[in-house]
Amino acid sequence: MDHQLLQLNNSHRLIRGLVVGMYRFKYFRFLRITSVILLAALVSGCSFADLELLFDRTPSVTEAVTHIEVPFAPAKIALELERLPEKYGYTYDENGEMELFDMINEYRRENGLQALEMRDNLRASARYKSNAMLQLDYFEHSNPNFEGRGFDYLIWDVFGLKYTVIGENLASVGKSGPSEEIDAAELFEGWKSSPDHNAQMLNPDFRYTGIGLVRSTSSGPRFKGYRTLIGTQHFGY
């Protein structure tokens, strides 16, 4: 049987992780959760083998000062998109993205909410974010390749997507075995079990989404070298 390593550090808690981010008036509010809740997220269906945990919550929503019409076609990238290094092998998991999309919409319908529409432009920004975290070896809302700016800068300025309200959910699951063995449903269940991530998925203001899943063949120190499934969900209104 594989061995397990749990790291519960306030500055970074690695793999099987979740990050929720929403900006409101570009104000950050940082919350931490107890080890009891952290462990509770791992109990269901988990062998506790070669897993590490990252769970940072920064709930906030970004709202534009004025209403801007939502683009109905992928926007031209506003700034030159930095080419990411290819340190670690990866593939985009389109089937997993659609599986996660369907689960979230079914969950919204069960709660009397309108289903989200998939947008290619939000999927592009989400895929870029997931791969950036893998290749640049970080797991947070701020982007080191854009001078530490937040995901609002990535969506609004880099990708030029003028949604009025935006949000970001992040999750990561890593293990010593093949990343194909990690089910995308684990990300959904993890978000669902967290009050802040759950509220993000059930936010009635959001109408559009894009999901980017990256499956890696290896990873850097932040992910302990594990084969990793990294997921980003971007929301828009």
C-alpha positions as CSV (number, residue, x, y, z in Angstrom):
1,M,0.0,0.0,0.0
2,D,1.2,3.5,-0.7
3,H,2.2,5.8,2.1
4,Q,0.4,9.0,2.9
5,L,1.7,12.4,3.7
6,L,-0.5,15.1,5.0
7,Q,0.9,18.6,5.3
8,L,-1.3,21.1,7.2
9,N,0.7,24.3,7.0
10,N,-0.9,27.8,7.3
11,S,1.2,29.1,4.4
12,H,0.6,26.2,2.1
13,R,-1.2,22.9,2.4
14,L,-0.6,20.7,-0.5
15,I,-2.5,18.6,-2.9
16,R,-6.1,17.4,-2.8
17,G,-6.6,21.1,-2.5
18,L,-9.2,23.7,-3.0
19,V,-9.1,27.4,-3.5
20,V,-12.1,29.6,-3.9
21,G,-11.7,33.2,-5.0
22,M,-14.1,36.0,-5.7
23,Y,-13.3,39.6,-5.7
24,R,-15.6,42.3,-4.4
25,F,-14.3,45.8,-5.1
26,K,-10.8,44.2,-5.3
27,Y,-10.8,43.5,-1.6
28,F,-9.2,40.3,-0.2
29,R,-10.4,38.5,2.8
30,F,-8.3,35.6,3.9
31,L,-9.8,32.7,5.9
32,R,-8.3,29.6,7.2
33,I,-10.0,26.4,8.2
34,T,-9.3,24.0,11.0
35,S,-7.6,20.6,10.6
36,V,-10.9,19.0,11.4
37,I,-12.6,20.3,8.3
38,L,-9.5,19.6,6.3
39,L,-9.5,16.0,7.3
40,A,-13.3,15.8,6.8
41,A,-12.8,16.6,3.1
42,L,-10.5,13.6,2.7
43,V,-12.6,10.9,4.5
44,S,-15.1,9.9,1.8
45,G,-13.7,7.4,-0.6
46,C,-10.1,8.2,0.1
47,S,-7.3,5.7,0.9
48,F,-5.1,8.4,2.5
49,A,-2.3,7.1,0.3
50,D,0.3,9.5,-1.0
51,L,-2.0,12.5,-0.8
52,E,-1.3,16.0,0.4
53,L,-3.7,18.7,1.1
54,L,-3.9,22.4,0.1
55,F,-6.9,24.4,1.2
56,D,-6.8,28.2,1.1
57,R,-10.0,30.2,0.9
58,T,-10.0,33.8,-0.3
59,P,-13.7,34.5,-0.9
60,S,-14.4,37.7,-2.7
61,V,-16.2,38.8,-5.8
62,T,-14.9,41.1,-8.5
63,E,-17.5,43.6,-9.7
64,A,-16.9,46.1,-12.4
65,V,-17.8,49.6,-11.5
66,T,-20.1,49.9,-14.6
67,H,-22.0,47.3,-16.5
68,I,-20.2,46.0,-19.5
69,E,-21.9,44.0,-22.2
70,V,-20.9,40.3,-22.0
71,P,-19.1,39.1,-25.2
72,F,-20.8,36.2,-26.9
73,A,-17.7,35.1,-28.8
74,P,-14.2,34.4,-27.5
75,A,-12.5,37.8,-27.0
76,K,-9.2,38.6,-28.6
77,I,-6.5,38.4,-26.0
78,A,-5.9,42.0,-24.9
79,L,-2.3,41.6,-23.7
80,E,0.4,39.4,-25.1
81,L,0.0,36.0,-23.4
82,E,3.2,34.8,-21.9
83,R,4.2,31.4,-23.3
84,L,4.5,29.0,-20.4
85,P,7.5,26.8,-19.9
86,E,6.9,23.1,-20.5
87,K,8.7,21.6,-17.5
88,Y,6.1,19.0,-16.8
89,G,4.1,16.8,-19.2
90,Y,0.4,17.4,-19.3
91,T,-2.8,17.0,-21.2
92,Y,-6.1,18.9,-21.0
93,D,-8.9,16.7,-19.9
94,E,-11.9,17.8,-22.0
95,N,-14.0,14.9,-20.9
96,G,-13.4,15.7,-17.3
97,E,-14.2,19.3,-17.9
98,M,-17.6,18.4,-19.4
99,E,-18.2,15.9,-16.6
100,L,-17.6,18.6,-14.0
101,F,-19.7,21.1,-15.9
102,D,-22.6,18.7,-16.0
103,M,-22.3,17.9,-12.3
104,I,-22.3,21.5,-11.3
105,N,-25.3,22.4,-13.5
106,E,-27.2,19.4,-12.2
107,Y,-26.4,20.6,-8.7
108,R,-27.6,24.1,-9.5
109,R,-30.9,22.8,-10.9
110,E,-31.4,20.7,-7.8
111,N,-31.2,24.0,-5.9
112,G,-33.6,25.9,-8.1
113,L,-30.9,27.8,-10.0
114,Q,-30.4,28.4,-13.7
115,A,-27.8,26.3,-15.3
116,L,-24.5,27.9,-16.3
117,E,-23.6,28.3,-20.0
118,M,-20.1,27.1,-21.1
119,R,-18.0,29.8,-22.7
120,D,-14.9,29.1,-24.7
121,N,-13.3,32.3,-23.6
122,L,-13.6,31.4,-19.9
123,R,-12.5,27.8,-20.6
124,A,-9.4,29.3,-22.3
125,S,-8.6,31.5,-19.3
126,A,-9.2,28.5,-16.9
127,R,-7.0,26.2,-18.8
128,Y,-4.2,28.7,-18.9
129,K,-4.5,29.2,-15.1
130,S,-4.4,25.4,-14.4
131,N,-1.4,24.9,-16.7
132,A,0.4,28.0,-15.3
133,M,0.1,26.6,-11.7
134,L,1.6,23.3,-12.9
135,Q,4.4,24.8,-15.0
136,L,5.3,27.6,-12.6
137,D,4.8,25.5,-9.5
138,Y,2.3,27.5,-7.4
139,F,-1.3,27.2,-6.2
140,E,-3.0,30.5,-5.5
141,H,-5.2,33.2,-7.0
142,S,-2.4,35.6,-7.6
143,N,-0.3,35.1,-10.7
144,P,3.5,35.2,-10.4
145,N,4.0,35.5,-14.1
146,F,1.9,38.7,-14.0
147,E,3.7,40.4,-11.1
148,G,1.5,38.7,-8.5
149,R,-1.7,40.3,-9.9
150,G,-5.0,38.4,-9.1
151,F,-7.3,36.5,-11.4
152,D,-9.2,39.6,-12.2
153,Y,-6.2,40.9,-14.0
154,L,-5.9,37.5,-15.9
155,I,-9.5,37.5,-17.0
156,W,-10.2,41.2,-17.5
157,D,-6.8,42.5,-18.8
158,V,-4.9,39.6,-20.2
159,F,-7.8,37.7,-21.8
160,G,-9.8,40.9,-22.3
161,L,-13.1,39.3,-21.0
162,K,-15.4,42.1,-19.9
163,Y,-17.7,40.2,-17.6
164,T,-19.2,42.4,-14.9
165,V,-18.8,39.9,-12.1
166,I,-16.2,37.1,-12.1
167,G,-15.1,34.3,-9.8
168,E,-12.5,31.6,-9.6
169,N,-12.4,28.2,-8.0
170,L,-9.2,26.2,-7.8
171,A,-8.6,22.6,-6.8
172,S,-5.8,20.1,-7.0
173,V,-5.5,16.3,-6.3
174,G,-2.2,14.5,-6.5
175,K,-1.1,11.0,-6.0
176,S,1.9,8.7,-6.8
177,G,-0.1,6.6,-9.3
178,P,-1.2,7.7,-12.8
179,S,-3.2,11.0,-12.8
180,E,-5.8,9.2,-14.9
181,E,-6.9,7.4,-11.8
182,I,-8.0,10.7,-10.3
183,D,-11.7,11.3,-11.0
184,A,-12.8,14.8,-11.8
185,A,-15.7,14.2,-9.5
186,E,-13.3,14.5,-6.6
187,L,-13.0,18.2,-7.4
188,F,-16.7,18.7,-7.4
189,E,-17.2,16.8,-4.1
190,G,-14.4,18.8,-2.5
191,W,-15.9,22.1,-3.6
192,K,-19.3,21.0,-2.5
193,S,-18.1,20.1,1.0
194,S,-16.6,23.5,1.5
195,P,-19.1,26.3,2.4
196,D,-17.3,29.0,0.4
197,H,-16.7,26.9,-2.7
198,N,-20.3,25.6,-2.5
199,A,-21.6,29.1,-2.3
200,Q,-19.5,30.0,-5.4
201,M,-21.0,27.1,-7.4
202,L,-24.5,28.1,-6.3
203,N,-24.1,31.8,-6.8
204,P,-27.3,33.0,-8.6
205,D,-25.5,35.9,-10.1
206,F,-23.3,33.8,-12.3
207,R,-24.5,32.9,-15.8
208,Y,-21.4,31.7,-17.6
209,T,-18.5,29.4,-16.8
210,G,-15.4,27.8,-18.2
211,I,-13.5,24.9,-16.7
212,G,-9.9,24.0,-17.3
213,L,-8.5,20.6,-16.1
214,V,-4.8,19.6,-16.5
215,R,-3.5,16.1,-15.9
216,S,0.2,16.0,-15.3
217,T,2.7,13.2,-15.6
218,S,4.9,14.9,-12.9
219,S,5.0,18.2,-11.0
220,G,7.3,20.5,-9.0
221,P,8.0,20.8,-5.3
222,R,4.8,22.6,-4.5
223,F,2.9,19.5,-5.6
224,K,5.6,17.2,-4.2
225,G,6.4,15.8,-7.7
226,Y,3.1,13.9,-7.8
227,R,1.0,13.2,-10.9
228,T,-1.6,15.8,-10.4
229,L,-5.1,16.8,-11.6
230,I,-5.3,20.6,-11.4
231,G,-8.7,22.3,-11.9
232,T,-9.7,25.9,-12.4
233,Q,-13.3,27.1,-12.8
234,H,-13.9,30.6,-13.9
235,F,-17.3,32.2,-13.5
236,G,-18.8,35.3,-15.2
237,Y,-21.8,37.5,-15.4
